[in-house]
Amino acid sequence: MGAAASFQDGRLSEMTWPEWVTAMHITFGESTASKWACRVQEQPQTTGPWDQHQISEFLDNARIPIRVSSMGSNGSIVQSLWFLFNGEAIWCATQASSVLAQRLGVDSRIGFEVAADQEPYRGVRGTGQATIHPDLAEGTLRRLIQKYQGDDETELSRWLLSRLDKEVAIRISPTRLATWDFSGRMGSGG
């Protein structure tokens, strides 16, 4: 059984990361592209010292939350979420009733930053378009739990999974990226 079949059978959470990425590409291919308004993304405009490979490596290895900014009628708000990066898009999960999900349903523009609050100061920030995917919530949440908790048997993991029926996945397609790395200036080696 291939990745697409596993995904269509609703077993996204049992797939390995490469199978999941493959299923995501198949799912958002021609058959459902119009439904989700997804398309093959061009490389985002990038500034700063890092190339695309360095950006991907940083995002793949970061074990800190992403800060996201969304717009609403009362201005912007910044929230922190766990995230995954699949080489093309950033994936997060939140409750469907959350302020973030509600705002993104009205205005899909999003700002984000992944950077630690300790030396060496370095990171990635950018802007993009966010789309909400209720049907990908379980697989996304289980992968987030695996990344940040290590297993789904922690108290926090069990609590998050108990609310799964109200969870949605968020796909952030970056349009602009900016990087910085002060490791050399700070003597941290980086």
N, C-alpha and C positions, 0 to 999 in steps of 0.2 A: 504494500500500500504506500503510495507516494505522499509527499508533503501536502499536496492539494487535497487529496482524498482524506487524509487525517484531519486537515483543517475543516473540510466540509462536513465531516462526521462530528464536529464539535469537540475534537480532542486536541485543540491547539495547545493546551497546557501540558500535554505529554510529549510535545515535540522538542527536539534539540534546537538550539539557537539557529544554526544554518537552515534547518527545515522550516522554522518559524519565519525567517526572513524570506525564504523561497515562497512559502505560502502567502505571505503578505504581498509579494510581487504578483503572484498568480491571482490572488483575490482582487487586487486593485488594478488588474489588467483590463483588457477590453470589455469583459463581461460586466463588470461593476463600476467601471470608471465614471460613467455618467451619474450613477447613483451617489457616489461619494465625491464627485468633482475632483478626483485624484488624477494625476498625470505623471509621466516620467519627468522628474525634476531636473532642471538644468543646475549646474554647479552654482552655489550661492556666490555673490560678490564677496571677496575676502580681502581684508587688510590686516597688517600686522606682521610679526616675525615668523609665524608658522605657516607651513604649506598644508594642503589638505590631509596628507598622511599624518602630520604631527597633530592636527586638530582631531582627526579620528582616533589616534592613539590616546590623546588626553581624555577625550570623552568616553572612550571604551574603558579606561582605567580609573576614572574618577568615581569615588565612593562617597561623594557628597551630594546633597540635593541640588537641583537646578532651581534658580529663582526665576519666576515668570511674572510678567506684568501684563495685565489686561485692562481694557478701557471700559468704563461704564458711564452712566449719566452723571455721576458725582466725581468723575476723574479716574485716575489710574489706581491700581492696587497691586502690590507685589506679594506673591505667595511662594513658598518653597514646596517642592514635590520631589519624590524619587523619580529617576529617569533612566531610560535605556537609549542607546544610540546604535542604529543598525547600519551605519555607513552612509545613510541617505537622509534619515529623519530621526527626530527625537521623539520618544514615546513616554507618556506618563499615564497615570490613572487617578481618577478622583470620583467622588460621588456625583451622580447626575444632577442632584439638587444643589450642588456647591455653587458659590458665587462665581467661581472661575468658569464652570461649565455653562452657567446661565449667561455670563457675559460673552463667552466665545460663540454661543448660539446666535448672538446679535451682531457681534463684530469679531471676525476671525483673526484680526491682526494681533500679534503677540510679540513681546520682547522677552529676552531671556539672558541669563548669565550663569555660567558654571565657574566658580572660583572659590578657593578656600580663604578663610579669614586669617590665615597664618602664613609665614614665610615658607617658601619663596612665593612672592606675589606673581601669579600667572593665571591665565584662564582664557575663556571663550565667551563672548557675548554676541548677541545678534538680534535680528528681527525676522519674522516669518509669518506664515499663515498656519492656523491651527484648525484641525477638523476633529469632530467628535465621532467615536466609533463604539457604540454600545456592544456590538457583537464581538469585539476584540478585547473586552474588559478582562475576562477571566485569564486568558493567556498572558496578557500584559501584566496584570497584577501578580500572577504567580511568578513571572520572571523578575519583576521588581522585588518581590519578597526574597527570591533566591539570591539576587544581587546584594540586597541590603541587610537581610536577616540570616542568610545561610540555609535556612530550611523553613518549612511551613508549620513547624510544631512549636514555635515560640508563642508566648501569650499574645504578643502584638500581631503575629502572623495569623493566628486563629481568629482574632478579633476582626482583622481586615477581611479575611475570607468569609466571615459570617455576614458581611454586608455586601457580598459580591453581587447580589441581584439588583443592587442600586448603583453599581459601579459603571463607569464609562472609560474607555481609553481615549487619550488625546494624542494625535499625531501632529507634531510641529515640523513643518517643512521650511527650513531656513532659507531666507532670501538674501540676507547679508550677515556676514560674520566678521568680527574683529577679535584679534588675539593680542595678548601682551605676555611678556615673560621677563621679569626683573631678576631672575635667578643669578645671572652673571654679575649684575650690579650689586647684589646683596651678598655675594660670596657664598651662595647656597649651592652652586654647581648645577642644579636643575636637571 
